[in-house]
Amino acid sequence: MNASRLIAILLVLGTVIWIGSAYLGEDSAEAANPSEQHATEETAKPRASVRTITSKAVDHVDYLRISGRTEAVISVDIRAETEARVIEIGATKGQAVKKGDLIAKLAVDDRLARVEKARALVAQRELEHSAAKSLAEKNYRSKTGVAQTLALLEEAKADLTIARTELNNTEIRAPFDGIVETRPAEVGDLLSIGDAVATLIQTDPMLVVAQVPEHSIGAIELGQLASVTLYDGTRHDGIVRYTARVSDNNTRTFRVEVEIDNRDQHIPDGMTAELQIPVGTKRAHQVLPSVLTLNDAGELGVRAVTDGNKVVFLPAELQGGSRDRVWIGGLPQEFELIVVGHDWVKEGAIVDVVHLETDENGLPIAPAPAAASATGNADTATTLSERTAQ
């Protein structure tokens, strides 16, 4: 090998070694400071932004909410007490009647004649008994004879009473003020004893009836106030007037009756209703329904931030409320609740926090709209009221 070729080979090897040392130096530097590089990347990565309020638990009235239905306080089937044909109708279906008003009239037939016959027999027995007493006073009649005439007189009077009752039973009248709900009897119908003539209901006051589970019946007391919301949206105040002491064998629930005012007769029998009965107090947080969320395990709860702006998930127990506000329990006495952005962050994430003040009702006060952040949280350009409305 000549000298020039050897020199060329050495120059090539030197160049390769020089270039390789530069790459090896960078790799060793990266290997020597991995945490510093990771920290740099984390610092460069933008963080999500959320808005929070300080939520504090307070005492609130706990309500038992159950579905029920309205029911007339009195519902009576009026039946025929004698056998006869209907000759007149005194009240139509749906008509309001007073006590004593005629509902239906039956044919008298020979009942009036029976009354007259019984009355004449009573007059005869009275004369016989009077004559027997006069003779007994003169010792012309025994006391036994007097007693016999008295017995015949009493028997005649009883027959007269029966005849009059049979006559009176031909006029079927309302036993109380109410409304004729049904009236199956029509003119020309031949009624027997016990046949239905009409159903009369009394709807003032109106009852709201519900079946209460066995674990809640002990919290309900007679005379306590209750709130009733009917299917048409109207609300009424009522009083618990009855709680069953024996459960339904099929459902293991107890009947509860709440009495509400119905003087205007606007509440019908059988309307769906929701009962709210106070059963004590609980300590809970009142929040907007929009802050509730589910974790990966399907648990209901809320997301909050702890020290260091770290996101945590807090399981919650729903304790009732309305469409506008709900009560949730099983949470700390006080914590930072995420009200905007909770759907876009996960547990363990570090976030930027914008703390919101609350008004006298505990509602968040939204700050002035700001430009959207680099994270793409579009709600930072909207008001909080718009977000919660969604």
LINDAHU-V470449 format. One record per backbone hydrogen bond with DSSP energy under -1.0 kcal/mol. NH is the residue of the N-H (numbers start at 1). CO is the residue of the C=O. E is the energy in kcal/mol with one decimal. If there is no record, write none. Layout:
NH,CO,E
NH,CO,E
//
This chain:
6,2,-1.6
7,3,-2.0
8,4,-1.9
9,5,-2.2
10,6,-2.1
11,7,-2.1
12,8,-2.1
13,9,-2.3
14,10,-2.2
15,11,-2.1
16,12,-2.3
17,13,-2.4
18,14,-2.2
19,15,-2.5
20,16,-2.5
21,17,-1.8
23,19,-1.2
24,20,-2.5
25,21,-1.7
26,22,-1.5
27,23,-2.3
28,24,-2.3
29,25,-1.7
30,26,-2.3
31,27,-2.7
32,28,-2.0
33,29,-1.2
37,33,-1.6
38,34,-2.4
39,35,-2.6
40,36,-1.8
41,37,-2.1
42,38,-2.8
43,39,-2.5
44,40,-1.9
45,41,-1.7
50,352,-2.8
51,340,-2.3
52,354,-2.0
53,337,-2.0
55,335,-2.5
57,333,-2.5
58,284,-2.9
60,282,-2.8
62,280,-3.5
64,277,-3.0
66,275,-1.8
68,273,-3.1
69,209,-2.0
70,271,-2.1
71,207,-2.8
73,202,-1.0
74,202,-1.4
76,200,-2.9
78,198,-3.4
80,195,-2.8
84,191,-1.4
86,189,-2.8
87,105,-2.8
88,105,-1.6
90,103,-2.4
91,103,-1.3
94,180,-4.4
95,92,-1.8
97,178,-2.8
100,174,-2.8
101,98,-2.3
103,172,-3.1
104,172,-1.6
105,88,-2.9
106,170,-4.1
107,85,-2.5
111,108,-2.0
114,110,-1.9
115,111,-1.9
116,112,-2.1
117,113,-2.5
118,114,-2.5
119,115,-2.4
120,116,-2.3
121,117,-2.1
122,118,-1.9
123,119,-2.0
124,120,-2.1
125,121,-2.6
126,122,-2.1
127,123,-1.8
128,124,-2.3
129,125,-2.5
130,126,-2.3
131,127,-2.5
132,128,-2.3
133,129,-1.9
134,130,-1.8
135,131,-2.3
136,132,-2.0
137,133,-1.8
139,136,-1.3
140,135,-3.5
146,142,-1.7
147,143,-2.4
148,144,-1.9
149,145,-1.9
150,146,-2.0
151,147,-2.1
152,148,-2.0
153,149,-1.9
154,150,-2.5
155,151,-2.1
156,152,-1.9
157,153,-2.3
158,154,-2.2
159,155,-2.1
160,156,-2.0
161,157,-2.2
162,158,-2.2
163,159,-2.3
164,160,-2.5
165,161,-2.4
166,162,-2.4
167,163,-1.9
168,164,-2.8
169,165,-2.2
170,167,-1.4
171,168,-1.8
172,104,-2.9
174,101,-2.4
178,97,-2.1
179,201,-2.7
180,95,-2.7
181,199,-2.6
182,199,-1.0
185,197,-1.2
188,86,-2.6
189,186,-2.2
191,84,-2.8
194,80,-3.1
195,192,-2.1
197,78,-3.3
198,78,-1.5
199,182,-2.7
200,76,-2.8
201,179,-2.5
202,74,-2.7
206,260,-2.3
207,71,-2.2
208,258,-2.6
209,69,-3.0
210,256,-2.1
212,254,-3.2
216,213,-1.7
217,213,-1.1
219,216,-1.5
220,217,-1.3
223,240,-3.2
224,221,-1.4
226,238,-2.1
227,276,-2.6
228,236,-3.0
229,274,-2.4
230,234,-2.7
231,272,-1.7
233,230,-2.0
236,228,-2.7
238,226,-2.9
239,259,-1.6
240,224,-2.4
241,257,-2.4
242,257,-1.3
244,255,-2.9
248,253,-2.9
252,248,-2.7
254,212,-2.6
256,210,-2.5
257,242,-2.6
258,208,-2.2
259,239,-2.9
260,206,-2.9
265,262,-1.5
270,70,-1.6
273,68,-2.1
274,229,-2.5
275,66,-3.3
276,227,-2.5
277,64,-2.2
279,62,-3.0
282,60,-2.7
284,58,-2.7
285,328,-2.9
287,326,-2.6
291,288,-1.8
292,289,-1.3
293,301,-2.6
295,299,-1.6
298,295,-1.9
301,293,-2.3
302,314,-2.1
304,312,-2.6
305,336,-1.6
306,310,-2.3
309,306,-1.6
311,349,-2.6
312,304,-2.8
314,302,-3.2
316,300,-2.3
317,329,-2.3
319,327,-3.3
322,325,-3.6
326,287,-2.6
327,320,-3.2
328,285,-2.6
329,317,-2.8
335,55,-1.7
337,53,-2.6
338,303,-2.4
339,51,-2.6
340,51,-1.5
344,341,-1.4
348,311,-3.1
349,346,-1.8
351,309,-2.3
352,48,-3.1
354,50,-2.4
356,52,-3.5
359,363,-2.5
362,359,-1.9
365,357,-3.3
370,380,-2.0
376,373,-1.5
378,376,-1.4
380,377,-1.8
381,378,-1.6
382,379,-1.8
387,383,-1.6
388,384,-2.5
389,385,-1.7
390,386,-1.0
//
